[in-house]
Amino acid sequence: MSEPRVSIHGQWSSRWIFILAATGSAVGLGNIWKFPYITGENGGGAFVLVYLACIACIGIPIMMAEIMLGRRGRQNPINTMHTLAQESGASRHWRLLGWSGVVAGLLILSFYSVIAGWALSYIVKTASGTFEGADGDAVSAVFGDMLAGPGGLLFWHTVFILMTMAVVARGVKSGLEKAVQFLMPALFVILLVMVGYAATTGAFSQGLKFLFNPDFSKLTADGVLVAMGHAFFTLSLGMGAIMIYGSYLPHKASIASTTFYIAGADTLVALLAGMAIFPIIFANGLEPGAGPGLVFVTLPIAFGQMDGGLIIGTLFFVLLTFAAWSSSISLIEPAVTWLVENKGLSRAKTCVVFGAMTWLLGIGTVLSFNHWADYKLFDKTFFDLLDYLTTNIMLPLGGLFIALFAGWVLSRADSREELQMDDGLGYRVWLFLVKFVAPLAVIVVFVKAIGLI
Ligand code: TRP
């Protein structure tokens, strides 16, 4: 056995902390903001089924692969891929995988932060009673007004970038994961409360039917691509975030069971969010395909009407902000570790550099909801394009190459050693999935979405 490397950034103090941090990365706006709105846009049940299949057959095996590569390399994704490729006698171009991840992370953070800014601004709106007794029209008007004012959006985007950089500058291990221990379970409980409320709206079964009753005639090839892209997005896969978190994982921890916990918690939160939101949509005659504002125009109606809604609503947006916060730090961690390891810059300086870059780029997303709303390329605004390019193209491509590297380049002995699995059924199923199923699925969905078959 080769001598295990250590990360210069230290290690998680236990496997449990890693699970919390990785779950903190996975559970975020993707689950509560994005999953419901793309499900609404893509017709419901059939889309959800494809998404679940992607989690099981592509997401979970690739997450295991990504954690495994991270722990074996113990450096930023670029150096990790370089080192592991060298050790396996493969091309050093594998490090491009790390590069694409660093870039994807920065691009995603630029718009993620703007949306997290919406959640921040909704803390204030909810706490100050804006939604008390409001109906669907009033709530939609509040959301519309918020989007129309770039100044406010920019302000909250700035606050969120600063929050993210404050944690990353200190090092993720000493920062957020302590908070995550309490906040993740709290978010879970409040989602249960919202599902409980949704059950009283009279449209609960209609909402559940929309989510879980597949109607394949509503699913397009592009919808399948969106479902697959989202499986990567929601599990934080394909760009080195989980790889860098894996590089801080203690040596003895089992990667397979760890992955199941993370993916299970992430999926549960998304489904609960859907179960809370869709009944409210139908009970109030709203449009499921309303787009990115969906959560922000549905849940406030519930908060405005239910007992204690002011407190529950405020708490909800506080917890949503925390969920986004613990995700955003993982988006920039690969880039930061790369500069720190290779150029010897301090974490603080590195954060200033990347914070400024993502902040600037985020202005494009801010403007795409107002002044630039009519500037479109391929019928997409700046925000839509950035989201599509990263989530539906860069992440699946990154995942594809991670699967190929883990399945074809790394020797079986090496992957078995790192996963700590014997040559039993579990290992063989994993190997089959990363070698054949995941890569083929990504390629087929790509080709189909481009319209070649
Ligand atoms: N998974 C997070 C969410 O669902 C977002 C996220 C964090 C992410 N790190 C990532 C997405 C890395 C892609 C890659 O909100």
Residues whose N, C-alpha, C, O or C-beta is under 5 A from the ligand:
A	BS01	LIG	S25 A26 V27 G28 L29 G30 N31 F232 F233 T234 L235 S236 L237 M239 A241 S327 S330 L331
